[in-house]
């Protein structure tokens, strides 16, 4: 395993688990929307297709984190920033600071964790890629 940090293993495993769930839900929505007379014209098939795309992205990021690809660290950091912006919108939409802080907790932790020097060094060009 080389010098792969435990937290990166956890993040990779969580991303793969989320990918599996998203793919299952996406296929259910896609085929439920395509083969159901009640859902004609509802757009549920498109929602299923987009959910499958998101599942594929999660799968790619999970694999990349697991195999210590440098782009996965950057992608995780960018998504954490998007999560912080989303938390601001949650706070504004609910008019509740507690909801905004709760929504910001995990993205803030991810941004802090991925910004640590030891984590960035593990993804560096001279990191062990076993």
QUISUL-V381199 format. One record per backbone hydrogen bond with DSSP energy under -0.5 kcal/mol. CO is the residue of the C=O (numbers start at 1). NH is the residue of the N-H. E is the energy in kcal/mol with one decimal. If there is no record, write none. Layout:
CO_NH_E ; CO_NH_E
This chain:
1_4_-1.0 ; 5_9_-1.6 ; 6_10_-2.3 ; 7_11_-2.5 ; 8_12_-2.6 ; 9_13_-2.6 ; 10_14_-2.7 ; 11_15_-2.3 ; 12_16_-2.1 ; 13_17_-2.4 ; 14_18_-2.7 ; 15_19_-2.1 ; 16_20_-2.1 ; 17_21_-2.0 ; 18_22_-2.9 ; 19_23_-2.7 ; 20_24_-2.3 ; 21_25_-2.6 ; 22_26_-2.8 ; 23_27_-2.5 ; 24_28_-2.2 ; 25_29_-2.7 ; 26_30_-2.9 ; 27_31_-2.6 ; 28_32_-2.1 ; 29_33_-2.3 ; 30_34_-1.8 ; 31_35_-1.9 ; 37_40_-1.0 ; 39_42_-2.1 ; 43_47_-1.8 ; 44_48_-2.2 ; 45_49_-2.2 ; 46_50_-2.6 ; 47_51_-2.2 ; 48_52_-1.9 ; 49_53_-2.0 ; 50_54_-2.4 ; 51_55_-2.2 ; 52_56_-2.3 ; 53_57_-2.2 ; 54_58_-2.6 ; 55_59_-2.3 ; 56_60_-2.4 ; 57_61_-2.6 ; 58_62_-2.8 ; 59_63_-2.4 ; 60_64_-2.4 ; 61_65_-2.8 ; 62_66_-2.4 ; 63_67_-2.3 ; 64_69_-2.9 ; 65_68_-1.2 ; 69_72_-1.3 ; 69_73_-0.9 ; 70_74_-1.6 ; 71_75_-2.6 ; 72_76_-2.3 ; 73_77_-2.2 ; 74_78_-2.5 ; 75_79_-2.5 ; 76_80_-1.9 ; 77_81_-1.9 ; 78_82_-2.2 ; 79_83_-2.1 ; 80_84_-1.9 ; 81_85_-2.2 ; 82_86_-2.6 ; 83_87_-2.1 ; 84_88_-1.5 ; 85_89_-1.7 ; 86_90_-2.4 ; 87_91_-2.4 ; 88_92_-2.3 ; 89_93_-2.9 ; 90_94_-2.4 ; 91_95_-1.4 ; 91_96_-0.9 ; 96_100_-1.7 ; 97_101_-2.8 ; 98_102_-2.4 ; 99_103_-2.5 ; 100_104_-1.4 ; 101_105_-1.0 ; 102_106_-0.6 ; 103_107_-0.5 ; 104_108_-2.4 ; 105_109_-2.2 ; 106_110_-2.8 ; 107_111_-2.6 ; 108_112_-2.4 ; 109_113_-3.1 ; 110_114_-2.8 ; 111_115_-1.1 ; 112_116_-0.6 ; 113_116_-1.0 ; 116_120_-2.4 ; 117_121_-2.4 ; 118_122_-1.6 ; 119_123_-1.2 ; 121_124_-1.1 ; 124_127_-1.6
